[in-house]
Amino acid sequence: MLASLLPPFLIGLREGLEAALVVGILVAYLTRIGRRDVLPKLWAGVGLAVALVVIIGAILTFGAYALTFQAQELIGGLLSLLAVGMVTWMIFWMQRTARTMRSHLEGGVDRALAMSGFWGIVFIGFVSVAREGIETTLFLWSMVQSAGQESLGLLGAVLGIAVAVALGWLLARGVVRLDLRRFFAWTGGFLVIVAAGVLAYAFHDLQEAGVLPGPFSGSATIDPATGSVGVGWAGFPFGWAFDVTAQIPPGGTLAAILQATVGFMPDMTWLQVVAWVLYLAVVGSFFVRGLVGRKPAPKPAASSDTLASRHAPQGAS
């Protein structure tokens, strides 16, 4: 149970906290410049974004039942690829812009107030939440589909988002302090590993749909000694890389833990393994390089070295 709850919880916590911090910055800035009159417009945009995310989640959850198996696998594989792309972009975007996010958001508010007023503020509220929400919905849906624990995955994600909202509010009020730089570094590394597993499962779906060659189609690599789909080097490149279902039952606790955390399946194709290894090698190295190459911000004289102080409203004291 914990294995199915923890990854969605952490993803909901991280992505929800990003959205909560962004909205907190916008609310604090509008309050500071004396424009509380436009706060309902900001919240209207946030509400529209939440509604859109719920609709997308419902379509993904219930829409697949009317499709054939091949269509389900094809759509699932493509959406998983999209989710991996969005999460990867967001990880590096957060790594690059964390320091300047506040000034960037405040500049956007100034431009919206000066040019388009009502719709500009609604748009800012909408985009601030919709970007995180759609990305999180796609990623969680892909991950939960691969793990096969829909109810537990949804519960973990909802709990993570709820904790993120509460934590964001406490940070904005100055009640708690959190080293957000370290938090996003650790959760970013976790997301890289989870995304590699989602990418591998996307290849599995596309192979089952017949879009990519693999052991489910006529393009499977056959082992001459057995006459069946090859396993190990005998199955390279379009057979099974390994099959340890006898040692790790697919429906068991260990298999659930490994699949929910690192994307490991008891039987994986060569394309899955290659995709998993290449993603971790390329994306992981760039992520670590970004952490190592990032210079720490200068410490304020009378405050802790945390990003929480940057996100706290200046008028709350």
C-alpha positions, 0 to 999 in steps of 0.5 A: 500500500505504501509503495503505491501511495508514496510516489503519487504523494511526493509528485502531488506535494512537489507540483502542488507546492510549486503552484501554491508558491506561484499563487502566493507570490501573486497574491502577496504582490497584488496586496502590497501594491494595493490592488486587492480589488483584482484578487477575485479575478486572480482566483477566478483564473485559478478556479478555471485551471482547477476545473480544466485539470479535473475535466482532463483527469476525468477524460483520461480516466473514463474515456479509455473504456470506449476504445479498443485495446490497441487504441488504449495502448497507443493513446496511453503510450503517447500521453506518457511520452508527453507527460515525460517531456513536460515533467523533464522541461519543468524540472529544468525550468525550475532549476534555471528560474527559481531565483528570478521567479518572483520578479518574473511573476511580478513583472507579468502582473504589472504588464497585465494591469497596465494593458489588459486589466481583467482578462490579463489577471485571469489569464495569469491565475489560469496559467499559473495553476493550469501548467502545473496541473496538466503536467501533474495530471498526465504524469500521475495518470501515466504512472498510475496506469503502469502500476495498476493501482488507480485508487491508491494512486489518486489518494496519494496524489490528493493527499500530496496536493492537500499538504502542498496547499497547507504548506504553501499557506504556512510558508506565505504566512511565515509560520514555517520555514523550508529550504525550498532549494534543497526540497526541489533538488531532492524531489527533482532527482526523484522525478527524474527516476520516476520519469525514466520508469514512465518512459519505459512503460510508454515504450511498453504500451507502444510495443503492445499497440504495434507501433514499435517492434517488440515481443508482442508482434511479428517483428519479435526477435526469436530465439533459434534454440527455443523457437519462442521470443528470445530472452536476454541476449538471445532476444536482442533487439526486439525481444525480452531483455530479462524475465524474472517473473518466477523470482518476482511475481508481477502482482507481488509487493516487491514488484509494486514497490520497484515499479512505483519507484524506479519503473522496474517490471519483472519482465521488460523488453530491450527497448524499455531497458534502453529507453530507461538507461538512456533517459537516466544517463542523459537527463540525470547527468544534466540535472546533476550538472545543473545542481553542481554548477549552480552558485549558492545565493548570498546569505542575508545578514539577518535571515536564514538561507532559505527560499521561503523568505523570498516567497513570504508576503512582505506585508505579512509582518 
